[in-house]
Amino acid sequence: MIEIRKLRPEDASEYQRIRVEGLKEFPEAFASSYDEEADRSIEDVSKRLDHKQPYTLFTAGAYYGRELVGIGTFVQHSKRKTKHKGEIFGVYVTPHVQRNGIGFKLMEYLVEESKKVEGLEQIQLTVMTENRSAIRTYEKLGFESYGVDKQSLKVNHYYYDELLMKLFL
């Protein structure tokens, strides 16, 4: 059974475990690096999940049974002129449960919860151009591509392009 919910400070250890797993396994998929995040204290991670900022921010977790197997974060832009936009980032599903629809359900949850944010009109995200599976998932949810950020990330002397995608609400 799959359960998806917003993560809380008490979920920090599980969240940190899966986050650094994703950064280590797929360094090209995230702007953060394993080295930057692996030594982050559980206290810092707990604060990250507390979400008491003056703008809307939440991290969702997908549980398969009792195991946290997927994560993703939504943040609304905080400036007046861009508050109508938000971003989904840091989406990751652990490899041993991929291709079971968990990523789709997690993204669906993130989008539906984001729609509750007052004044939100669009959601943006980026995805590596090579990640065809994720691109198909995002397109099924209504996201459309609007450009490519060439050489967006550099990992081990290799450049990766990111597809820019947007969903109008």
C-alpha positions in Angstrom: 0.0 0.0 0.0 1.3 3.5 -0.9 0.7 6.4 1.4 1.7 9.9 0.5 1.8 12.7 3.1 3.6 15.9 4.0 6.8 15.2 6.0 7.3 16.6 9.4 10.4 17.4 11.5 10.2 13.9 13.1 10.7 12.4 9.7 14.1 14.1 9.3 16.3 10.9 9.6 14.3 9.0 7.0 14.2 12.0 4.7 17.9 12.5 5.0 18.6 8.9 4.3 16.7 8.8 1.0 17.8 12.3 0.0 21.5 11.5 0.2 20.8 8.1 -1.5 19.4 10.0 -4.5 22.2 12.5 -4.6 24.8 9.6 -4.5 23.0 7.4 -7.1 21.9 10.1 -9.5 24.2 13.1 -9.1 23.2 14.5 -12.5 19.6 14.8 -11.5 20.0 17.3 -8.6 21.6 20.7 -8.2 22.7 19.8 -4.7 25.6 17.3 -4.4 26.1 14.3 -2.1 29.2 16.1 -0.6 27.2 19.2 0.3 24.3 17.3 1.9 25.7 14.0 3.4 27.1 15.7 6.6 24.1 17.9 7.2 22.9 17.4 10.8 19.5 15.9 11.5 18.7 19.1 13.4 19.2 21.1 10.2 17.2 18.6 8.2 14.4 18.8 10.8 14.3 22.6 10.5 14.0 22.2 6.7 10.9 20.0 7.3 9.4 22.4 9.8 8.1 24.7 7.1 7.4 27.9 9.1 8.7 30.2 6.5 6.7 33.2 5.4 6.0 31.6 2.0 4.5 28.2 1.2 6.9 25.3 1.3 6.4 21.6 1.9 8.0 18.3 1.3 6.0 15.2 0.6 7.0 11.6 1.2 5.8 8.4 -0.4 5.6 5.4 1.9 5.5 1.8 0.6 4.4 -0.1 3.7 6.4 1.6 6.4 9.4 2.6 4.3 9.9 6.1 2.9 10.6 5.4 -0.8 10.0 8.8 -2.4 10.4 12.5 -1.7 9.6 15.8 -3.4 9.4 19.4 -2.4 7.2 22.3 -3.5 8.0 26.0 -2.8 6.0 29.1 -3.8 8.1 32.1 -4.9 8.1 34.6 -2.1 8.4 37.9 -4.0 5.2 39.8 -4.8 5.8 39.8 -8.6 6.5 36.1 -8.7 4.2 34.8 -6.0 1.9 33.4 -8.7 4.6 30.8 -9.4 5.9 27.8 -7.5 8.4 25.1 -8.2 8.6 21.3 -7.6 12.1 20.0 -7.1 14.1 17.3 -5.4 11.8 14.5 -6.6 13.3 11.1 -6.1 12.0 7.5 -5.8 14.4 4.8 -4.6 15.3 2.4 -7.4 13.9 -0.8 -5.8 10.4 0.5 -6.2 10.6 2.5 -9.4 8.3 1.6 -12.2 5.4 0.9 -9.8 3.6 4.2 -10.3 4.9 5.7 -7.0 6.6 8.6 -8.8 3.4 9.5 -10.6 1.4 9.3 -7.4 3.9 11.5 -5.5 3.9 14.1 -8.3 0.1 14.0 -8.4 0.0 14.7 -4.7 2.5 17.5 -5.0 0.4 19.1 -7.7 -2.9 18.7 -5.9 -1.5 20.1 -2.6 0.1 23.0 -4.6 -3.3 23.9 -6.1 -4.4 24.8 -2.5 -1.9 27.6 -2.3 -3.6 31.0 -2.5 -2.8 32.9 -5.7 -0.7 30.1 -7.3 -1.2 30.1 -11.1 1.7 27.9 -12.3 4.1 25.3 -11.3 7.6 24.9 -12.8 10.1 22.1 -12.7 13.3 21.0 -14.4 14.3 17.5 -15.4 17.4 16.1 -17.1 16.7 15.8 -20.8 17.8 12.1 -20.7 15.2 11.2 -18.1 12.5 10.1 -20.5 10.5 8.3 -17.8 10.2 11.4 -15.6 9.3 13.5 -18.6 6.5 11.2 -19.6 5.2 11.3 -16.0 5.2 15.1 -16.0 3.5 15.3 -19.4 0.7 13.0 -18.1 0.1 15.5 -15.3 -0.2 18.3 -17.8 3.3 19.8 -17.7 4.6 21.3 -21.0 8.2 22.0 -21.9 9.1 25.6 -22.7 12.8 25.4 -23.2 16.1 23.7 -22.5 18.8 25.0 -20.1 22.0 23.9 -22.0 24.8 22.7 -19.8 22.7 23.3 -16.7 24.7 21.0 -14.4 28.3 19.9 -14.5 29.1 16.6 -12.9 32.5 15.0 -13.1 33.5 17.2 -16.1 30.3 16.2 -18.0 27.5 18.7 -18.8 23.8 17.9 -18.5 21.0 19.7 -20.1 17.7 20.4 -18.2 14.3 20.5 -19.8 12.2 23.4 -18.4 8.6 22.4 -17.8 5.5 24.3 -16.6 2.0 23.5 -15.6 -0.6 26.3 -15.8 -3.3 25.8 -13.1 
